[in-house]
Amino acid sequence: MTLGYGTSLAVLAALIIIPLFVKNFIIFQMTMLLIYALAVMALNILTGGSGQFSLGQSAFYAVGAYTSAILMEHAGMNYALTLPIAGIVCFGFGFLFGQPALRLSGVYLALATFALATAMPQL
């Protein structure tokens, strides 16, 4: 089931206009909803598109968030400028993890990505 262009444009217009008329807490909730939706869509692409089962998605998500936070706090960068840098760092981290993981499939890939997700909070 796909949305038409008219529906997509209406949703985009609503997402742009609604924050102008609601309180900050509602804006925060909408932002968190979109962040989690992005993470779920990425997992859907991996699992639904390729059939691979990954439990390490949250680790890559954390690397990007941590990169943005460090750049904003210690380098004084604007949030919008940290996003491409965080994307590049996540790409590098994913490439370094994914290169050896290319040989794995099924339960072995799930175990490797689960180990990554388990080790990430300590790292």
Phi, psi and omega in degrees: 000122180241153177271147176282172180296323180296318178293318179297318179293324178294319178294317178298317178297320179296319180293334178278322187275322185304317180299341179287341188240002182243169182283166184299324181295322177294321177297319177299316179296319178296321179296315179297322177300316180290325177296313179291326177297322178295318179295320180291322178296321178296319178292325178294321178298316181292308185284313183285323183280317185253345180081003178278150181247113183241133176251002184261010181302322182293332179293316178293322176299317181292323179298316178294317179295318180294320178298314178298317181296317179296317181294322179289319185283313187263330180262349179068026181279155175289149182302317183296330180282337180282338185297312178295324179294317177298323177296320179292318179297317178296321177299313179298316179296317179294323178295316181294326177280323185285333181301308177287333183284351178299333182279350184263154174206165177062228185292332180289321175294319178298319179293318180295316180288329175293321177297320177297315180294326179286323183279338187299317180300327178285330179288000000 
